[in-house]
């Protein structure tokens, strides 16, 4: 009788573990499938945006949506056009590795007719030319086309921190840059300008890539669920044989 009671207790524990494990791993697998669907949809939408006809860069009436976590992804990588004149005296050089070696992003404020300012990433310039200021600075009214990008507000792991007071930058943090320059009506995004010729800075350097490992994760979770179910079936079989 004691032996039977111990086996029944073990069976109850095994059943509890199996139910929790099966439910947990299956839920994680389903969640990864949902994430996969979302990621594929995002990739398709972004691919359509970067090849679309450019639309006017969003004005102040749309800035709240671009800043909101729930809707900001609806704007990123949109192909936009904008006009104005550069404020070269307020340009910011942001260190970045590149195909040309150590380089700088050249972010220059573009003043528009409505009094607002949009940071334009004009492209990369090697460190030597960047420090010497040996790159083009167009004057007068210009019109450009590029991709709308979200501000890099958050610091990556092991990334060096921006130093606004020292004028040293490692991230394209729009809020910090515009605040340091004293701009009150600045857009919460920046624009990656398309490449125009071979002169420095060279635009068109936007890397559009999304890590998509959700299918692998889903298969892993479902495999673990199958493993739990198989283990539980073996336990049941052993208990029935003992009886």
N, C-alpha and C positions, 0 to 999 in steps of 0.2 A: 504493500500500500504506500509506504514511504517512497519507494522507487518510482511508482506511477505518479505521485504528487510532484516529485522533483522534475520528471519529464514534462509534465503539464505546465509547470512554471517556466521551464526553459522554452517550451513551445509558445507560450504567451509573450515572452520577451522577444523571441525571434519574430513573431507576428507583428509586434509593435515596431520593431526596428525595420522590418520589411515595408510596412505601411508608410512610415515616415520617410524612409529612403526612396521608395518608389514614387511617392507623391512629390517629394522635394526635387529629385532628379528630373522627373517628367515635367514639372513646372518650369524648371530652369531650361530644359530643352525647348519647350513651347515658347518661352520668352525669347530665346535666341532666334527661333524661327521668325518671330514677330520683328525682332531687331534686323534680321536679314532682309525682310520685306521692306522695312523702313529705309535701310541703307541702299538697297537697289533703287528704290524710288528717288532717294536723294541724289544718287549718282546720275540717274536719268535726267532729273530736273536741272542739275548743275550743268550737265553736258549741253542741254538745250539752251541754257542761259548764256554760256560763253560763246555760242555761235549765233546768237540772236541779233537782230537789228538793235543798235544801241538806243536806249531811252534816256530822257533827261535825268541827270543825277538828282536824287531826292532832296527836296527842300525842307525847311523847318517843320512843315506840317507832317512829315513822315518820320521825323527823327525819333519820336517816342517809340514807334513800332520797331525801329532798327535797334534801339537800346533795350527793348523788352526781351527777356530770355525766351518767352513763348513764341515770338514772331521774328526774331532777328535772323534765323536761318532762311526765312523767305526772301531775304534781300541779298545775302552773300553771293558773290560771283555774278551778279547781274551786270550785264554789259551796259555801260552808261556813257553819256557824253556831257561835257560841261565846258563853259567858256568863262574867261576872266583874264586877269593878269597875275603873274607870279610875284610873290613877295620874297625875293631872293635873300634879302637881308635877314629873314627869319627861317631860312632853311635849316634842316636838322640832318646830321649824318648819323646813321645807325649801323653799327658794325654787324657784318654778316659773312659767313663763309660763302664762296661762290666758285663757279667754274674757272674764274680768273684769279683764284687765290683769295687771300684776305681782302675784303672789300667793304664798301659802305652802301647802304640804301640812301638815296638822296630824296628826302621828304621835303617838299616845298609847298608852302601855303598858296592856294589860288584864291584870290579875292574876286567874288562875283558881284554883279550889278546890284543885287538885293542887299548887299552889305554883309553877306555870310562868307565864311572861309571854309574851304575844303582842302585837307592835306592830300597832296598828290605824290605818290611814290614814282618818281621819274625814272627809276631804274638803279642799276649798280654802277659803281665806279671803283677801280682798284684803290687800295689804301693810299698809295703814293700820290696818285692824281687827286684823290679826295682831299688829302691834307694840304696839297698845294693849290687846291681850288681850280685845277686844270680840267674843267668840263664846261659844257655849254650852259648858258643861262639866258633863255629866250626872253626878249623884252616885248612890251606891248600886248595888245589883245590877242589871245590865242584860243583855239578850240581843240580839245583833245578827247580821245576815246580810251576807255580802260575798263577794268573790272572793279566793282565795288567790293571792298574787303572790310571785315569787322575788326575793330580795335583789338590789339593783343594786350588786353588788360591784365591777364594772369601770367605770372612768372612760371616758366617750365622748371622741372626738377633739374637742379645743378646749373641752371642758367644764371648768368651774372645779373645783378640788379641794376636798373637804370639809375643814373646819378644826375637828376635835372640841374642841381646847383653847379655841378662840375661840367655840365654840358656833354656828358658821356651817356650814350644810349645803346641798348642791346635789343630792345623790343619796340615794335611800332604801336606804342601805347598812346592812342590819340588824345585821351583826356589829359594825361600828364604833359604831353608835348604842347598842346594848345594852351593849357594853364600856364606852363612855364613861359610861353611866348606872349601871354596876356590877351588872348583872343576870347571875346565874350560870346560871339555868335559863330561858333565853329561846329561843323557837322561831326557826328559821333562815329564816322567811318572815314576810311581813306580810299583812294583810287589808285590801283596799279595801272599806270599808263602803258599803252601798247608801244611796241618798239618802232622807232622811226630812224632808220639809218644805223650806222655803225659808230657814231660819235658817242662819247661818254656824256651823261650816264645812259646806259642801255636798258630800255624798258622791255616789256613783254616777258618778264622773268617769273610770272606767276606759276607756281606748281600746284596743279589741281589733281590731287590724289587722295583717296580715302581708303584707310585700312579696312578690309572686309574679311574678317575671320569668323563671322557669326555661324556659317555653315559648319565649320570644324568644331566650334564650341557646342553647337546643337547636337551633332553626332556623338560628341564625347558624353554629354549629359544623358542622352538616350541610351548609349551603350552601358553607362553606369546603372541606369534604371533596369535594363535587361539583366545585368549582372546580379543586381539585388534580387530580382524575381527568380532568377535561376538558383541562386543560393538558397532562397526560401523554399523553393520546390524540392531541393535536395534534403533540406532539414525535414520537411514533411514526409518525404519518402523514407528517411531513416527512422523516424518515429513510428510510422505505420508498420515498418518491417519489425521493429522491436515488439510491437503489440502482437 
